[in-house]
């Protein structure tokens, strides 16, 4: 049982770290090479952010944060993402 919990913890850590790396690399490509329009940059950023948000959600569940607070935060994040993507695109 303990081994399965550790595997789940490490899997979620890898997911969160992968999301962070994808987000940072995508933003770096946009920041340092803005003239080259790579069609994979924005999806890479959004996919990285979704992986990172999944990891944060996992940590919040593990810490015992109520579901109501988690869903309010997720709703605010989604609305902010829609507004920012409509402004930037």
C-alpha angles and dihedrals in degrees: 000000000000090000092055091050091052091048090051091048093050092045091054091046090054091048091051094046092048090051091050092049093048091049095048093046092047093050090045091054091050093045102045100032106033096152095063109075106209110187091210097057100082095042088049090054094047093046090048091050092049091052091048092048089050090055092048089050089052091051092048091051090049091050091052100248110165117256092237092063092045092052093046090052091047092050092051090049092050093048091047091049092051092048094047094046091050090050096045098041 
